[in-house]
Amino acid sequence: MVFLAPPMQVPMRDPEAVEAFVEETAEKYRRYLNPSLANLLKFMGFGTVPDSARGVTLTDVGGEEWLDFLGGLGVFSLGHSHPRVVAAVREQLEKLPLTIPIFLNRRQADLAELLAEVLPAGCNTASSAPAARKQSKAR
């Protein structure tokens, strides 16, 4: 069975429709994801639903633009939808979208090698990371 979410009808120009959509989304968070997160985000002033993002600009379902200075998860420090990141993701999805951990993954191994070259001494594998943190705290 394949689940496809219904397409969002965005951006919305009617402020009441936007508020209803945001509240429906928050209620789904409360019921199915994290009951406190929706309330916390709204309290912090992030009570909206993004529709699209490009560079440092996010556009919400009401058409409001937000500047994202947080950097967020990994590649977002390069900007949302950075062309090189999108191209790399597209290439990987077309070639080998998902792998299971019982196979060796060359790209993952290559990335780990590159990270080991820039990380502190003694932190060259995922299993040695906690030990390296202890060493750096001891200094």
Number of C-alpha atoms within 10 A of each C-alpha: 3 4 5 6 6 6 6 10 9 14 16 16 11 9 10 11 13 20 17 11 19 20 17 12 16 24 16 14 16 15 10 9 12 13 14 11 13 22 16 12 13 14 10 9 8 12 17 21 18 19 16 16 18 14 15 19 16 19 18 19 23 22 16 13 15 13 11 17 11 9 13 11 7 7 12 18 15 14 18 20 16 16 13 10 15 12 12 11 13 12 12 13 11 9 9 8 10 8 9 7 7 6 7 10 11 9 10 10 11 11 11 14 13 12 14 16 12 10 13 14 11 15 19 18 14 10 9 11 15 12 13 18 13 10 14 11 8 7 5
